[in-house]
Amino acid sequence: MKLGVIGCGKMGSALVEGAIRSGAVPAAKVSGCDAYPEAAKTFATTTGATFAESISALNADTYLLCTKPNQAEAALGAIPAGEALVISVAAGLSTAWLEARVPAGVRVIRCMPNTPALVGKGAAAYCRGKAATAADAETAKLLLGSVGLAVELPESLMDAVTGLSGSGPAFVYVMIEAMADGGVRAGLPRAEAIKLAAQTVLGAAAMVLETGIHPGALKDQVTSPGGTTIAGIAELEKHGMRSAFIEAVTTAARRSAELGGS
Ligand SMILES: NC(=O)c1ccc[n+]([C@@H]2O[C@H](COP(=O)([O-])OP(=O)(O)OC[C@H]3O[C@@H](n4cnc5c(N)ncnc54)[C@H](OP(=O)(O)O)[C@@H]3O)[C@@H](O)[C@H]2O)c1
């Protein structure tokens, strides 16, 4: 694979740094360009990739489209015609929209990453355009998988993904802040309370992913009869915490559809 990065901002840099670090693609096979050339120069220096003046100067058979959605149309129009794959991370742009704007012969894959990809802990989904092959899907999995979890799903589920893993980090930030507030109320210093709350979320998430045990069973394991944890859970239930999360995800998914997602 020869990877051309269009837009060396936060997501473009994070994906390429992850891909190079994991060995998915050698730095020598990556080139990057940006509307602001200094950004592409910094990207080239930090990653070891090659700086390109423009999209047509990229040496690539696979393009990673990492511009903002409103900049994507101009970028796609500058891709040279011929056999190539475009992997787009631009939120909300459907495969049909992308396919209508790429030159003949160019296949597309659409991804929905999330911000924790910036620290190598992303949760992303991707879907294939009409002409994209199984090998193209493997390429997307390799790149996205280098900065976290990556799953292939039908495009009709991309709004649901946006509501869950796209918007989800913000829901969890609110939860961490609120748990820390509880810690402060119980007497902890703020800085320690935030660290303890965040590490607790990280640890609980790792327990779910690494043990494969259902979260309900993990909850049962730590709620001793008449104990502290069941007292806290009863309070969460009283305040409708489950229903609040269910409504948050489904409302965010609905909003994604309203904004013109899949
Ligand atoms: N950040 C995230 O965690 C996240 C999560 C989910 C999805 N996404 C998606 O990822 C995409 C990128 O987000 P980001 O946060 O990485 O944005 P960003 O940091 O602003 O990066 C976008 C970069 O693309 C450059 N660019 C614009 N038009 C170009 C063109 N024609 N040719 C080459 N480069 C061009 C921009 O240059 P200028 O600065 O000069 O405009 C900018 O440096 C967005 O579509 C977003 O929806 C991001």
The ligand as a Tripos MOL2 file, in Angstrom:
@<TRIPOS>MOLECULE
LIG
   48    52     1     0     0
SMALL
NO_CHARGES

@<TRIPOS>ATOM
      1 N1        -11.0640   14.7190   15.4450 N.am      1 LIG1
      2 C1        -11.7920   13.6450   15.6640 C.2       1 LIG1
      3 O1        -11.6840   13.0010   16.7010 O.2       1 LIG1
      4 C2        -12.7930   13.1300   14.6590 C.ar      1 LIG1
      5 C3        -13.7490   12.1530   15.0420 C.ar      1 LIG1
      6 C4        -14.6360   11.6590   14.0740 C.ar      1 LIG1
      7 C5        -14.5520   12.1290   12.7710 C.ar      1 LIG1
      8 N2        -13.6260   13.0600   12.4510 N.ar      1 LIG1
      9 C6        -13.5750   13.5490   11.1000 C.3       1 LIG1
     10 O2        -12.2350   13.6290   10.6800 O.3       1 LIG1
     11 C7        -12.0990   14.7110    9.7840 C.3       1 LIG1
     12 C8        -10.8770   15.5200   10.1680 C.3       1 LIG1
     13 O3        -11.0340   16.0510   11.4840 O.3       1 LIG1
     14 P1         -9.8100   16.6940   12.2640 P.3       1 LIG1
     15 O4        -10.2600   16.8900   13.6560 O.co2     1 LIG1
     16 O5         -8.5660   15.9350   11.9650 O.co2     1 LIG1
     17 O6         -9.7480   18.1300   11.5110 O.3       1 LIG1
     18 P2         -8.5120   19.1200   11.3450 P.3       1 LIG1
     19 O7         -7.5410   18.9340   12.4670 O.co2     1 LIG1
     20 O8         -9.0900   20.4780   11.0690 O.co2     1 LIG1
     21 O9         -7.8010   18.5930   10.0220 O.3       1 LIG1
     22 C9         -8.3020   18.7970    8.7140 C.3       1 LIG1
     23 C10        -7.1050   19.2180    7.8510 C.3       1 LIG1
     24 O10        -7.4190   19.0740    6.4550 O.3       1 LIG1
     25 C11        -6.8510   20.1760    5.7710 C.3       1 LIG1
     26 N3         -7.4500   20.3610    4.4190 N.ar      1 LIG1
     27 C12        -8.6050   20.9730    4.1090 C.ar      1 LIG1
     28 N4         -8.8310   20.9430    2.7650 N.ar      1 LIG1
     29 C13        -7.7890   20.3100    2.2080 C.ar      1 LIG1
     30 C14        -7.4210   19.9770    0.8670 C.ar      1 LIG1
     31 N5         -8.1890   20.2970   -0.1910 N.pl3     1 LIG1
     32 N6         -6.2550   19.3290    0.6430 N.ar      1 LIG1
     33 C15        -5.4660   19.0050    1.6810 C.ar      1 LIG1
     34 N7         -5.7410   19.2890    2.9810 N.ar      1 LIG1
     35 C16        -6.8860   19.9270    3.2580 C.ar      1 LIG1
     36 C17        -7.1040   21.3210    6.7150 C.3       1 LIG1
     37 O11        -6.3330   22.4350    6.3700 O.3       1 LIG1
     38 P3         -6.7430   23.9220    6.9170 P.3       1 LIG1
     39 O12        -6.3800   23.9500    8.3450 O.co2     1 LIG1
     40 O13        -5.9430   24.8480    6.1130 O.co2     1 LIG1
     41 O14        -8.2280   24.0520    6.6830 O.co2     1 LIG1
     42 C18        -6.7350   20.6910    8.0700 C.3       1 LIG1
     43 O15        -5.3570   20.7700    8.3300 O.3       1 LIG1
     44 C19       -13.3930   15.5170    9.8420 C.3       1 LIG1
     45 O16       -14.1190   15.2860    8.6430 O.3       1 LIG1
     46 C20       -14.1390   14.9560   11.0120 C.3       1 LIG1
     47 O17       -15.5430   14.8990   10.7190 O.3       1 LIG1
     48 C21       -12.7530   13.5730   13.3700 C.ar      1 LIG1
@<TRIPOS>BOND
     1     1     2 1
     2     2     3 2
     3     2     4 1
     4     4     5 ar
     5     4    48 ar
     6     5     6 ar
     7     6     7 ar
     8     7     8 ar
     9     8     9 1
    10     8    48 ar
    11     9    10 1
    12     9    46 1
    13    10    11 1
    14    11    12 1
    15    11    44 1
    16    12    13 1
    17    13    14 1
    18    14    15 2
    19    14    16 1
    20    14    17 1
    21    17    18 1
    22    18    19 2
    23    18    20 1
    24    18    21 1
    25    21    22 1
    26    22    23 1
    27    23    24 1
    28    23    42 1
    29    24    25 1
    30    25    26 1
    31    25    36 1
    32    26    27 ar
    33    26    35 ar
    34    27    28 ar
    35    28    29 ar
    36    29    30 ar
    37    29    35 ar
    38    30    31 1
    39    30    32 ar
    40    32    33 ar
    41    33    34 ar
    42    34    35 ar
    43    36    37 1
    44    36    42 1
    45    37    38 1
    46    38    39 2
    47    38    40 1
    48    38    41 1
    49    42    43 1
    50    44    45 1
    51    44    46 1
    52    46    47 1
@<TRIPOS>SUBSTRUCTURE
     1 LIG1         1 GROUP 0 **** ****
